[in-house]
Amino acid sequence: MKNLDWANLSFGYMPTDYNVRCYYRDGKWGEVEVCSDEYLKLHMAATCLHYGQEAFEGLKAYRCPDGKVRLFRVEENAARLQRTSRGIVMPEVPTELFVEMAKKVVRLNQEYIPTYESGATLYLRPLLIGTSAQVGVHPAKEYIFLIFVTPVGPYFKGGFSTNPYVIMRDFDRAAPLGTGTFKVGGNYAASLRANQLAHEKGYASEFYLDSKEKKYVDECGAANFFGIKNKTYVTPLSSSILPSITNKSLMQIAEDLGMKVERRPIPEEELDTFEEAGACGTAAVISPISRLDDMETGKTYNFGEKPGLWSTKLYETLRGIQYGIIDDKHGWTTVVIE
């Protein structure tokens, strides 16, 4: 294992030894290739550069107390990438190929998997892009699918602690019938300006209402939202929200813990009724929200300066499963290294 300062890692890029790649040409996927080059050679007319034929995923490998290394719900990431591929007309990466490459890249870079005690993880970034040269607006004929890895610390400084968010009414992350439900770079490009403004005002992240009516809760920046009241886990149902694998897992865990789960539209005024609230996703896991400010109305929704009881239980249970400490009764983890 590399002698690195695992405990003080940021959520940023650190070079590792290898990435894995697979090319799609002549209507079929080729052989998996191992590469030590961090760079891609792309034609200047590649469709990914001009027409946004680009999709990605994010998942983590965990070095566990029992000495094993586990991936969490890797098949779900494969399925979401396939759904995105259908949405922006790219060839689907078969689940078997996705899982094979994820396992391979973790094993090749196992010296970079942080220790359990550090709380850091190895982040996997699968990337699918159109590479053939075109000027007309058409799907590419050739693609590359690759996965690189990098060790990362907490997404937010302080890890599992509360953060303030701000409602941004002047920005839309995605349109209801657009690409919001797909994990494509354009959605994140659309959020950069709002995110920058939120940071300048001292907030952890921006918070979006629905783009059609500005009446309903949508997403927290790059993460899904959930609220908790009366032992009920409530999360938005919207046609512009990315289906979070973390949120999907938390809904199941909530039921396992005896909570009710509701997935439905959430009017902004209902925020006042939540005892706890949080953002959830692969990068942050759960980021409890301390308060949510509506800059336009001056309204503030308070959820507590410390993580709430249920948010803490959900977080600890999910992390316990990911690290092999709690029984994985749903079969979510995959052991990569014994």
Contacts in CASP RR format, 6 or more apart in sequence:
PFRMAT RR
TARGET T0000
AUTHOR 0000-0000-0000
METHOD contacts of the structure
MODEL  1
MKNLDWANLSFGYMPTDYNVRCYYRDGKWGEVEVCSDEYLKLHMAATCLH
YGQEAFEGLKAYRCPDGKVRLFRVEENAARLQRTSRGIVMPEVPTELFVE
MAKKVVRLNQEYIPTYESGATLYLRPLLIGTSAQVGVHPAKEYIFLIFVT
PVGPYFKGGFSTNPYVIMRDFDRAAPLGTGTFKVGGNYAASLRANQLAHE
KGYASEFYLDSKEKKYVDECGAANFFGIKNKTYVTPLSSSILPSITNKSL
MQIAEDLGMKVERRPIPEEELDTFEEAGACGTAAVISPISRLDDMETGKT
YNFGEKPGLWSTKLYETLRGIQYGIIDDKHGWTTVVIE
1 110 0 8 1.000
1 111 0 8 1.000
1 113 0 8 1.000
1 115 0 8 1.000
2 111 0 8 1.000
2 112 0 8 1.000
4 112 0 8 1.000
4 114 0 8 1.000
4 151 0 8 1.000
6 114 0 8 1.000
6 115 0 8 1.000
6 118 0 8 1.000
6 119 0 8 1.000
6 120 0 8 1.000
6 151 0 8 1.000
7 117 0 8 1.000
7 118 0 8 1.000
7 119 0 8 1.000
7 120 0 8 1.000
9 114 0 8 1.000
9 118 0 8 1.000
9 120 0 8 1.000
9 151 0 8 1.000
9 152 0 8 1.000
9 153 0 8 1.000
10 152 0 8 1.000
10 153 0 8 1.000
11 123 0 8 1.000
11 152 0 8 1.000
11 153 0 8 1.000
11 154 0 8 1.000
11 155 0 8 1.000
11 283 0 8 1.000
12 150 0 8 1.000
12 152 0 8 1.000
13 150 0 8 1.000
14 112 0 8 1.000
14 150 0 8 1.000
14 151 0 8 1.000
15 38 0 8 1.000
15 150 0 8 1.000
16 109 0 8 1.000
16 112 0 8 1.000
16 148 0 8 1.000
16 149 0 8 1.000
16 150 0 8 1.000
16 151 0 8 1.000
17 36 0 8 1.000
17 108 0 8 1.000
17 109 0 8 1.000
17 111 0 8 1.000
17 112 0 8 1.000
18 34 0 8 1.000
18 35 0 8 1.000
18 36 0 8 1.000
18 105 0 8 1.000
18 108 0 8 1.000
18 109 0 8 1.000
19 34 0 8 1.000
19 35 0 8 1.000
19 36 0 8 1.000
19 38 0 8 1.000
19 105 0 8 1.000
19 146 0 8 1.000
19 147 0 8 1.000
19 148 0 8 1.000
19 149 0 8 1.000
20 32 0 8 1.000
20 33 0 8 1.000
20 34 0 8 1.000
20 35 0 8 1.000
20 101 0 8 1.000
20 104 0 8 1.000
20 105 0 8 1.000
20 108 0 8 1.000
20 146 0 8 1.000
20 147 0 8 1.000
21 32 0 8 1.000
21 33 0 8 1.000
21 35 0 8 1.000
21 144 0 8 1.000
21 145 0 8 1.000
21 146 0 8 1.000
22 29 0 8 1.000
22 30 0 8 1.000
22 31 0 8 1.000
22 32 0 8 1.000
22 33 0 8 1.000
22 93 0 8 1.000
22 97 0 8 1.000
22 101 0 8 1.000
22 144 0 8 1.000
22 145 0 8 1.000
22 146 0 8 1.000
23 29 0 8 1.000
23 30 0 8 1.000
23 33 0 8 1.000
23 142 0 8 1.000
23 143 0 8 1.000
23 144 0 8 1.000
23 145 0 8 1.000
24 30 0 8 1.000
24 91 0 8 1.000
24 142 0 8 1.000
24 143 0 8 1.000
24 144 0 8 1.000
24 145 0 8 1.000
25 141 0 8 1.000
25 142 0 8 1.000
27 91 0 8 1.000
29 91 0 8 1.000
29 93 0 8 1.000
29 94 0 8 1.000
29 97 0 8 1.000
29 145 0 8 1.000
32 97 0 8 1.000
32 100 0 8 1.000
32 101 0 8 1.000
32 104 0 8 1.000
34 104 0 8 1.000
34 108 0 8 1.000
35 146 0 8 1.000
38 148 0 8 1.000
40 144 0 8 1.000
40 146 0 8 1.000
42 48 0 8 1.000
42 49 0 8 1.000
42 131 0 8 1.000
43 131 0 8 1.000
43 132 0 8 1.000
43 133 0 8 1.000
44 133 0 8 1.000
45 133 0 8 1.000
45 134 0 8 1.000
45 135 0 8 1.000
46 129 0 8 1.000
46 130 0 8 1.000
46 131 0 8 1.000
46 132 0 8 1.000
46 133 0 8 1.000
46 140 0 8 1.000
47 53 0 8 1.000
47 130 0 8 1.000
47 131 0 8 1.000
47 132 0 8 1.000
47 134 0 8 1.000
47 138 0 8 1.000
47 139 0 8 1.000
47 140 0 8 1.000
48 54 0 8 1.000
48 129 0 8 1.000
48 130 0 8 1.000
48 131 0 8 1.000
48 140 0 8 1.000
50 134 0 8 1.000
50 135 0 8 1.000
51 134 0 8 1.000
51 137 0 8 1.000
52 88 0 8 1.000
52 184 0 8 1.000
52 185 0 8 1.000
52 186 0 8 1.000
53 88 0 8 1.000
53 89 0 8 1.000
53 90 0 8 1.000
53 129 0 8 1.000
53 130 0 8 1.000
53 139 0 8 1.000
53 140 0 8 1.000
53 143 0 8 1.000
54 127 0 8 1.000
54 128 0 8 1.000
54 129 0 8 1.000
54 130 0 8 1.000
54 184 0 8 1.000
54 185 0 8 1.000
54 186 0 8 1.000
55 81 0 8 1.000
55 84 0 8 1.000
55 85 0 8 1.000
55 88 0 8 1.000
55 90 0 8 1.000
55 127 0 8 1.000
55 128 0 8 1.000
55 129 0 8 1.000
55 182 0 8 1.000
55 183 0 8 1.000
55 184 0 8 1.000
55 185 0 8 1.000
56 125 0 8 1.000
56 126 0 8 1.000
56 127 0 8 1.000
56 128 0 8 1.000
56 183 0 8 1.000
56 184 0 8 1.000
56 185 0 8 1.000
57 77 0 8 1.000
57 80 0 8 1.000
57 81 0 8 1.000
57 124 0 8 1.000
57 125 0 8 1.000
57 126 0 8 1.000
57 183 0 8 1.000
58 77 0 8 1.000
58 123 0 8 1.000
58 124 0 8 1.000
58 125 0 8 1.000
58 126 0 8 1.000
58 282 0 8 1.000
58 283 0 8 1.000
59 71 0 8 1.000
59 72 0 8 1.000
59 73 0 8 1.000
59 74 0 8 1.000
59 77 0 8 1.000
59 102 0 8 1.000
59 123 0 8 1.000
59 124 0 8 1.000
59 126 0 8 1.000
59 245 0 8 1.000
59 282 0 8 1.000
60 71 0 8 1.000
60 72 0 8 1.000
60 121 0 8 1.000
60 122 0 8 1.000
60 123 0 8 1.000
60 124 0 8 1.000
60 152 0 8 1.000
60 282 0 8 1.000
60 322 0 8 1.000
61 69 0 8 1.000
61 70 0 8 1.000
61 71 0 8 1.000
61 106 0 8 1.000
61 113 0 8 1.000
61 121 0 8 1.000
61 122 0 8 1.000
61 124 0 8 1.000
61 149 0 8 1.000
61 336 0 8 1.000
62 69 0 8 1.000
62 70 0 8 1.000
62 71 0 8 1.000
62 72 0 8 1.000
62 116 0 8 1.000
62 121 0 8 1.000
62 122 0 8 1.000
62 322 0 8 1.000
62 323 0 8 1.000
62 324 0 8 1.000
63 69 0 8 1.000
63 113 0 8 1.000
63 114 0 8 1.000
63 115 0 8 1.000
63 116 0 8 1.000
63 121 0 8 1.000
63 122 0 8 1.000
64 70 0 8 1.000
64 116 0 8 1.000
64 323 0 8 1.000
64 324 0 8 1.000
64 325 0 8 1.000
65 116 0 8 1.000
65 323 0 8 1.000
65 324 0 8 1.000
65 325 0 8 1.000
66 324 0 8 1.000
67 116 0 8 1.000
68 324 0 8 1.000
68 335 0 8 1.000
68 337 0 8 1.000
68 338 0 8 1.000
69 106 0 8 1.000
69 110 0 8 1.000
69 113 0 8 1.000
69 335 0 8 1.000
69 336 0 8 1.000
69 337 0 8 1.000
70 322 0 8 1.000
70 323 0 8 1.000
70 324 0 8 1.000
70 333 0 8 1.000
70 334 0 8 1.000
70 335 0 8 1.000
70 336 0 8 1.000
71 102 0 8 1.000
71 103 0 8 1.000
71 106 0 8 1.000
71 124 0 8 1.000
71 333 0 8 1.000
71 334 0 8 1.000
71 336 0 8 1.000
72 321 0 8 1.000
72 322 0 8 1.000
72 332 0 8 1.000
72 333 0 8 1.000
72 334 0 8 1.000
73 245 0 8 1.000
73 249 0 8 1.000
73 332 0 8 1.000
73 333 0 8 1.000
74 98 0 8 1.000
74 99 0 8 1.000
74 102 0 8 1.000
74 334 0 8 1.000
75 95 0 8 1.000
75 99 0 8 1.000
76 245 0 8 1.000
76 248 0 8 1.000
77 98 0 8 1.000
77 102 0 8 1.000
77 126 0 8 1.000
77 245 0 8 1.000
78 93 0 8 1.000
78 94 0 8 1.000
78 95 0 8 1.000
78 98 0 8 1.000
78 99 0 8 1.000
79 95 0 8 1.000
80 183 0 8 1.000
80 243 0 8 1.000
80 245 0 8 1.000
81 92 0 8 1.000
81 93 0 8 1.000
81 98 0 8 1.000
81 126 0 8 1.000
81 128 0 8 1.000
81 183 0 8 1.000
82 92 0 8 1.000
82 93 0 8 1.000
82 95 0 8 1.000
83 181 0 8 1.000
83 182 0 8 1.000
84 90 0 8 1.000
84 182 0 8 1.000
84 183 0 8 1.000
84 184 0 8 1.000
85 91 0 8 1.000
85 92 0 8 1.000
85 93 0 8 1.000
85 128 0 8 1.000
86 92 0 8 1.000
87 179 0 8 1.000
87 182 0 8 1.000
88 179 0 8 1.000
88 182 0 8 1.000
88 184 0 8 1.000
89 139 0 8 1.000
90 128 0 8 1.000
90 130 0 8 1.000
90 139 0 8 1.000
90 140 0 8 1.000
90 143 0 8 1.000
91 143 0 8 1.000
93 126 0 8 1.000
93 128 0 8 1.000
93 145 0 8 1.000
97 145 0 8 1.000
98 126 0 8 1.000
99 334 0 8 1.000
101 126 0 8 1.000
101 145 0 8 1.000
101 147 0 8 1.000
102 124 0 8 1.000
102 126 0 8 1.000
102 147 0 8 1.000
102 336 0 8 1.000
103 334 0 8 1.000
103 336 0 8 1.000
105 124 0 8 1.000
105 147 0 8 1.000
105 148 0 8 1.000
105 149 0 8 1.000
106 113 0 8 1.000
106 122 0 8 1.000
106 124 0 8 1.000
106 149 0 8 1.000
106 336 0 8 1.000
106 337 0 8 1.000
107 336 0 8 1.000
107 337 0 8 1.000
109 122 0 8 1.000
109 149 0 8 1.000
110 337 0 8 1.000
112 122 0 8 1.000
112 149 0 8 1.000
112 150 0 8 1.000
112 151 0 8 1.000
113 121 0 8 1.000
113 122 0 8 1.000
113 151 0 8 1.000
114 120 0 8 1.000
114 121 0 8 1.000
114 122 0 8 1.000
114 151 0 8 1.000
114 153 0 8 1.000
116 323 0 8 1.000
118 153 0 8 1.000
119 153 0 8 1.000
119 154 0 8 1.000
120 151 0 8 1.000
120 152 0 8 1.000
120 153 0 8 1.000
121 151 0 8 1.000
121 152 0 8 1.000
121 153 0 8 1.000
122 149 0 8 1.000
122 150 0 8 1.000
122 151 0 8 1.000
122 152 0 8 1.000
123 149 0 8 1.000
123 150 0 8 1.000
123 151 0 8 1.000
123 152 0 8 1.000
123 283 0 8 1.000
124 147 0 8 1.000
124 148 0 8 1.000
124 149 0 8 1.000
125 147 0 8 1.000
125 148 0 8 1.000
125 149 0 8 1.000
125 150 0 8 1.000
126 145 0 8 1.000
126 146 0 8 1.000
126 147 0 8 1.000
127 145 0 8 1.000
127 146 0 8 1.000
127 147 0 8 1.000
127 148 0 8 1.000
128 143 0 8 1.000
128 144 0 8 1.000
128 145 0 8 1.000
129 143 0 8 1.000
129 144 0 8 1.000
130 140 0 8 1.000
130 142 0 8 1.000
130 143 0 8 1.000
130 144 0 8 1.000
131 140 0 8 1.000
131 142 0 8 1.000
131 143 0 8 1.000
131 144 0 8 1.000
132 140 0 8 1.000
132 141 0 8 1.000
132 142 0 8 1.000
134 140 0 8 1.000
152 283 0 8 1.000
154 160 0 8 1.000
154 284 0 8 1.000
155 283 0 8 1.000
155 284 0 8 1.000
155 285 0 8 1.000
155 287 0 8 1.000
156 163 0 8 1.000
156 204 0 8 1.000
156 284 0 8 1.000
156 287 0 8 1.000
159 287 0 8 1.000
160 285 0 8 1.000
160 286 0 8 1.000
160 287 0 8 1.000
160 288 0 8 1.000
160 307 0 8 1.000
160 312 0 8 1.000
160 315 0 8 1.000
161 288 0 8 1.000
161 307 0 8 1.000
162 288 0 8 1.000
162 289 0 8 1.000
162 290 0 8 1.000
162 303 0 8 1.000
162 304 0 8 1.000
162 305 0 8 1.000
162 306 0 8 1.000
162 307 0 8 1.000
163 203 0 8 1.000
163 204 0 8 1.000
163 205 0 8 1.000
163 287 0 8 1.000
163 288 0 8 1.000
163 289 0 8 1.000
163 290 0 8 1.000
164 202 0 8 1.000
164 203 0 8 1.000
164 204 0 8 1.000
164 289 0 8 1.000
164 290 0 8 1.000
164 291 0 8 1.000
164 292 0 8 1.000
164 293 0 8 1.000
165 198 0 8 1.000
165 203 0 8 1.000
165 204 0 8 1.000
165 205 0 8 1.000
165 206 0 8 1.000
165 207 0 8 1.000
165 220 0 8 1.000
165 279 0 8 1.000
165 289 0 8 1.000
165 291 0 8 1.000
165 292 0 8 1.000
165 293 0 8 1.000
166 198 0 8 1.000
166 201 0 8 1.000
166 203 0 8 1.000
166 206 0 8 1.000
166 207 0 8 1.000
166 292 0 8 1.000
166 293 0 8 1.000
166 294 0 8 1.000
166 295 0 8 1.000
167 206 0 8 1.000
167 207 0 8 1.000
167 208 0 8 1.000
167 209 0 8 1.000
167 268 0 8 1.000
167 292 0 8 1.000
167 293 0 8 1.000
167 294 0 8 1.000
167 295 0 8 1.000
167 296 0 8 1.000
168 194 0 8 1.000
168 197 0 8 1.000
168 198 0 8 1.000
168 206 0 8 1.000
168 207 0 8 1.000
168 208 0 8 1.000
168 295 0 8 1.000
169 209 0 8 1.000
169 214 0 8 1.000
169 294 0 8 1.000
169 295 0 8 1.000
169 296 0 8 1.000
170 194 0 8 1.000
171 190 0 8 1.000
171 191 0 8 1.000
171 193 0 8 1.000
171 194 0 8 1.000
171 206 0 8 1.000
171 208 0 8 1.000
172 190 0 8 1.000
172 208 0 8 1.000
172 211 0 8 1.000
173 180 0 8 1.000
173 187 0 8 1.000
173 190 0 8 1.000
173 191 0 8 1.000
173 194 0 8 1.000
173 208 0 8 1.000
173 211 0 8 1.000
173 218 0 8 1.000
173 219 0 8 1.000
173 221 0 8 1.000
173 240 0 8 1.000
174 180 0 8 1.000
174 187 0 8 1.000
174 190 0 8 1.000
174 211 0 8 1.000
174 240 0 8 1.000
175 211 0 8 1.000
175 240 0 8 1.000
176 210 0 8 1.000
176 211 0 8 1.000
176 212 0 8 1.000
176 238 0 8 1.000
176 239 0 8 1.000
176 240 0 8 1.000
177 239 0 8 1.000
178 240 0 8 1.000
179 186 0 8 1.000
179 187 0 8 1.000
180 187 0 8 1.000
180 240 0 8 1.000
180 241 0 8 1.000
180 242 0 8 1.000
181 239 0 8 1.000
181 240 0 8 1.000
181 241 0 8 1.000
181 242 0 8 1.000
181 243 0 8 1.000
182 242 0 8 1.000
183 242 0 8 1.000
187 242 0 8 1.000
188 222 0 8 1.000
191 206 0 8 1.000
191 221 0 8 1.000
191 222 0 8 1.000
194 206 0 8 1.000
194 208 0 8 1.000
194 221 0 8 1.000
195 205 0 8 1.000
195 206 0 8 1.000
195 221 0 8 1.000
197 206 0 8 1.000
198 204 0 8 1.000
198 205 0 8 1.000
198 206 0 8 1.000
203 293 0 8 1.000
204 287 0 8 1.000
205 220 0 8 1.000
205 221 0 8 1.000
205 222 0 8 1.000
205 223 0 8 1.000
205 279 0 8 1.000
205 287 0 8 1.000
206 220 0 8 1.000
206 221 0 8 1.000
207 219 0 8 1.000
207 220 0 8 1.000
207 221 0 8 1.000
207 225 0 8 1.000
207 292 0 8 1.000
208 218 0 8 1.000
208 219 0 8 1.000
208 220 0 8 1.000
208 221 0 8 1.000
209 215 0 8 1.000
209 216 0 8 1.000
209 217 0 8 1.000
209 218 0 8 1.000
209 268 0 8 1.000
210 216 0 8 1.000
210 217 0 8 1.000
210 218 0 8 1.000
210 238 0 8 1.000
210 240 0 8 1.000
211 218 0 8 1.000
211 240 0 8 1.000
215 267 0 8 1.000
215 268 0 8 1.000
216 236 0 8 1.000
216 238 0 8 1.000
216 265 0 8 1.000
216 266 0 8 1.000
216 267 0 8 1.000
216 268 0 8 1.000
217 225 0 8 1.000
217 236 0 8 1.000
217 266 0 8 1.000
217 267 0 8 1.000
217 268 0 8 1.000
217 270 0 8 1.000
217 271 0 8 1.000
218 225 0 8 1.000
218 236 0 8 1.000
218 238 0 8 1.000
218 240 0 8 1.000
218 241 0 8 1.000
219 225 0 8 1.000
219 236 0 8 1.000
219 240 0 8 1.000
219 241 0 8 1.000
219 242 0 8 1.000
220 278 0 8 1.000
220 279 0 8 1.000
220 287 0 8 1.000
220 289 0 8 1.000
221 279 0 8 1.000
222 283 0 8 1.000
223 244 0 8 1.000
223 279 0 8 1.000
223 280 0 8 1.000
223 281 0 8 1.000
223 283 0 8 1.000
223 284 0 8 1.000
223 287 0 8 1.000
224 235 0 8 1.000
224 236 0 8 1.000
224 241 0 8 1.000
224 242 0 8 1.000
224 244 0 8 1.000
224 246 0 8 1.000
224 247 0 8 1.000
224 279 0 8 1.000
224 280 0 8 1.000
224 281 0 8 1.000
225 235 0 8 1.000
225 236 0 8 1.000
225 266 0 8 1.000
225 277 0 8 1.000
225 278 0 8 1.000
225 279 0 8 1.000
225 280 0 8 1.000
226 233 0 8 1.000
226 234 0 8 1.000
226 235 0 8 1.000
226 247 0 8 1.000
226 250 0 8 1.000
226 277 0 8 1.000
226 278 0 8 1.000
226 280 0 8 1.000
227 233 0 8 1.000
227 234 0 8 1.000
227 235 0 8 1.000
227 266 0 8 1.000
227 274 0 8 1.000
227 276 0 8 1.000
227 277 0 8 1.000
227 278 0 8 1.000
228 234 0 8 1.000
228 259 0 8 1.000
228 274 0 8 1.000
228 275 0 8 1.000
228 276 0 8 1.000
228 277 0 8 1.000
228 310 0 8 1.000
228 311 0 8 1.000
229 273 0 8 1.000
229 274 0 8 1.000
229 275 0 8 1.000
229 276 0 8 1.000
231 258 0 8 1.000
231 259 0 8 1.000
231 260 0 8 1.000
231 310 0 8 1.000
232 259 0 8 1.000
232 260 0 8 1.000
232 261 0 8 1.000
232 262 0 8 1.000
233 250 0 8 1.000
233 251 0 8 1.000
233 254 0 8 1.000
233 259 0 8 1.000
233 260 0 8 1.000
233 261 0 8 1.000
233 262 0 8 1.000
233 310 0 8 1.000
233 314 0 8 1.000
234 261 0 8 1.000
234 262 0 8 1.000
234 263 0 8 1.000
234 264 0 8 1.000
234 266 0 8 1.000
234 274 0 8 1.000
235 247 0 8 1.000
235 251 0 8 1.000
235 261 0 8 1.000
235 262 0 8 1.000
235 263 0 8 1.000
235 266 0 8 1.000
236 263 0 8 1.000
236 264 0 8 1.000
236 265 0 8 1.000
236 266 0 8 1.000
237 263 0 8 1.000
237 264 0 8 1.000
237 265 0 8 1.000
238 265 0 8 1.000
244 280 0 8 1.000
244 281 0 8 1.000
244 282 0 8 1.000
245 281 0 8 1.000
245 282 0 8 1.000
246 280 0 8 1.000
246 281 0 8 1.000
246 282 0 8 1.000
246 285 0 8 1.000
246 286 0 8 1.000
246 318 0 8 1.000
247 280 0 8 1.000
247 281 0 8 1.000
249 318 0 8 1.000
249 332 0 8 1.000
250 280 0 8 1.000
250 286 0 8 1.000
250 314 0 8 1.000
250 318 0 8 1.000
251 261 0 8 1.000
251 263 0 8 1.000
252 330 0 8 1.000
253 314 0 8 1.000
253 317 0 8 1.000
253 318 0 8 1.000
253 321 0 8 1.000
254 260 0 8 1.000
254 261 0 8 1.000
254 310 0 8 1.000
254 314 0 8 1.000
255 261 0 8 1.000
256 317 0 8 1.000
257 310 0 8 1.000
257 313 0 8 1.000
257 314 0 8 1.000
257 317 0 8 1.000
259 310 0 8 1.000
268 294 0 8 1.000
271 277 0 8 1.000
271 292 0 8 1.000
271 301 0 8 1.000
272 301 0 8 1.000
274 301 0 8 1.000
274 303 0 8 1.000
275 303 0 8 1.000
275 308 0 8 1.000
276 288 0 8 1.000
276 303 0 8 1.000
276 304 0 8 1.000
276 307 0 8 1.000
276 308 0 8 1.000
276 309 0 8 1.000
276 310 0 8 1.000
276 311 0 8 1.000
277 288 0 8 1.000
277 289 0 8 1.000
277 292 0 8 1.000
277 301 0 8 1.000
277 303 0 8 1.000
278 286 0 8 1.000
278 287 0 8 1.000
278 288 0 8 1.000
278 289 0 8 1.000
278 303 0 8 1.000
278 311 0 8 1.000
279 286 0 8 1.000
279 287 0 8 1.000
279 289 0 8 1.000
280 286 0 8 1.000
280 287 0 8 1.000
285 315 0 8 1.000
285 318 0 8 1.000
285 319 0 8 1.000
286 311 0 8 1.000
286 314 0 8 1.000
286 315 0 8 1.000
286 318 0 8 1.000
288 303 0 8 1.000
288 307 0 8 1.000
288 308 0 8 1.000
288 311 0 8 1.000
289 303 0 8 1.000
290 302 0 8 1.000
290 303 0 8 1.000
290 304 0 8 1.000
290 305 0 8 1.000
291 300 0 8 1.000
291 301 0 8 1.000
291 302 0 8 1.000
291 303 0 8 1.000
291 304 0 8 1.000
292 300 0 8 1.000
292 301 0 8 1.000
292 303 0 8 1.000
293 299 0 8 1.000
293 300 0 8 1.000
293 301 0 8 1.000
294 300 0 8 1.000
294 301 0 8 1.000
307 315 0 8 1.000
317 326 0 8 1.000
319 325 0 8 1.000
320 326 0 8 1.000
321 327 0 8 1.000
321 328 0 8 1.000
321 332 0 8 1.000
321 333 0 8 1.000
322 333 0 8 1.000
324 333 0 8 1.000
END
